[in-house]
Amino acid sequence: MNKKLTNKQLVHKIYSDPKYAGKHIVAIAGEIYSAKTGDEAARIFTEQVKKHPGEIPMGTFVPEVETLILWRE
C-alpha cells in the first residue's frame, strides 16, 4: 500500500534533496514536481490542481546552496 507523504514530510524531502536545488517545486497529493522555470511550474501547478481538485497545492523555489539570502529588520 502506498502511503501519501504529509506536507511536513514533503517539505523536508524537498529541502534535504540536492536534486531540487535551483528549481521551482509544486507539491500536491503527496507528489513532488520540479520545474526549471516559473512558467513551467505554473503549467504544472494548473494541471495538477485540475487533476486533484480536493487537494491543496504547495509551491516554492529552492535556492542553490551557494545562494545568499539577505534581509533587513
PAZAZA-893707 format. One record per residue (C-alpha): residue in three letters; z, y, x. Coordinates in nm, 4 decimals, m for minus. Each point is the difference from the previous one (the first is absolute). Layout:
<atoms>
<atom 'ALA',<Z,Y,X>>
...
</atoms>
This chain:
<atoms>
<atom 'MET',<0.0000,0.0000,0.0000>>
<atom 'ASN',<m0.0994,0.3445,0.1396>>
<atom 'LYS',<0.2875,0.2451,m0.0069>>
<atom 'LYS',<m0.0962,0.3659,m0.0445>>
<atom 'LEU',<0.1462,0.2317,0.2641>>
<atom 'THR',<0.2405,0.2720,m0.1169>>
<atom 'ASN',<m0.0795,0.3653,0.0748>>
<atom 'LYS',<0.2676,0.0012,0.2716>>
<atom 'GLN',<m0.1572,m0.3074,0.1628>>
<atom 'LEU',<m0.3478,0.1549,m0.0231>>
<atom 'VAL',<0.1129,0.3229,0.1671>>
<atom 'HIS',<0.1746,m0.1941,0.2763>>
<atom 'LYS',<m0.3088,m0.2148,0.0561>>
<atom 'ILE',<m0.2330,0.3041,0.0050>>
<atom 'TYR',<0.2017,0.2015,0.2516>>
<atom 'SER',<0.0911,m0.2929,0.2266>>
<atom 'ASP',<m0.3515,m0.1443,0.0343>>
<atom 'PRO',<m0.2116,0.1815,0.2626>>
<atom 'LYS',<m0.3258,m0.0942,m0.1765>>
<atom 'TYR',<0.0759,0.2704,m0.2607>>
<atom 'ALA',<0.0488,0.2801,0.2587>>
<atom 'GLY',<m0.2435,0.2871,m0.0492>>
<atom 'LYS',<m0.1070,m0.1212,m0.3447>>
<atom 'HIS',<0.0362,0.1035,m0.3613>>
<atom 'ILE',<0.1876,m0.2633,m0.1993>>
<atom 'VAL',<m0.0014,m0.0895,m0.3694>>
<atom 'ALA',<0.2578,m0.2532,m0.1190>>
<atom 'ILE',<0.0025,m0.1360,m0.3548>>
<atom 'ALA',<0.1029,m0.3239,m0.1694>>
<atom 'GLY',<0.1531,m0.1337,0.3217>>
<atom 'GLU',<m0.3248,0.0425,0.1961>>
<atom 'ILE',<m0.0854,0.2372,0.2858>>
<atom 'TYR',<m0.3440,0.1590,0.0426>>
<atom 'SER',<m0.0972,0.2155,0.3001>>
<atom 'ALA',<m0.2728,0.2590,0.0448>>
<atom 'LYS',<m0.1251,0.2074,0.2912>>
<atom 'THR',<m0.0674,0.3105,m0.2103>>
<atom 'GLY',<0.1686,0.1777,m0.2868>>
<atom 'ASP',<m0.3146,m0.0354,m0.2124>>
<atom 'GLU',<m0.0018,m0.3758,0.0515>>
<atom 'ALA',<0.3727,m0.0153,m0.0859>>
<atom 'ALA',<m0.0652,0.1992,m0.3192>>
<atom 'ARG',<m0.2719,m0.2475,m0.1002>>
<atom 'ILE',<0.2311,m0.2970,0.0645>>
<atom 'PHE',<0.2804,0.1756,m0.1885>>
<atom 'THR',<m0.2202,0.0567,m0.3073>>
<atom 'GLU',<m0.1339,m0.3573,0.0015>>
<atom 'GLN',<0.3430,m0.1577,0.0355>>
<atom 'VAL',<0.1628,0.2177,m0.2688>>
<atom 'LYS',<m0.2724,m0.1157,m0.2417>>
<atom 'LYS',<0.0486,m0.3614,0.1102>>
<atom 'HIS',<0.3824,0.0175,m0.0326>>
<atom 'PRO',<0.0656,0.2490,m0.2852>>
<atom 'GLY',<0.3718,m0.0781,m0.0378>>
<atom 'GLU',<0.0842,0.0380,0.3699>>
<atom 'ILE',<0.1098,0.3137,0.1833>>
<atom 'PRO',<m0.2036,0.0563,0.3187>>
<atom 'MET',<0.1253,0.1424,0.3303>>
<atom 'GLY',<m0.2162,0.1951,0.2372>>
<atom 'THR',<0.0756,0.1171,0.3532>>
<atom 'PHE',<m0.1472,0.0746,0.3394>>
<atom 'VAL',<0.1506,m0.1812,0.2997>>
<atom 'PRO',<m0.0272,0.2156,0.3127>>
<atom 'GLU',<m0.0878,m0.1391,0.3403>>
<atom 'VAL',<0.2956,m0.0752,0.2250>>
<atom 'GLU',<m0.0874,0.2921,0.2272>>
<atom 'THR',<m0.0081,0.2501,m0.2875>>
<atom 'LEU',<0.2593,0.2754,0.0260>>
<atom 'ILE',<0.1389,0.1191,m0.3325>>
<atom 'LEU',<0.1522,0.3479,0.0074>>
<atom 'TRP',<0.1989,0.1750,m0.2681>>
<atom 'ARG',<0.2081,0.3129,m0.0382>>
<atom 'GLU',<0.3291,0.0376,m0.1764>>
</atoms>
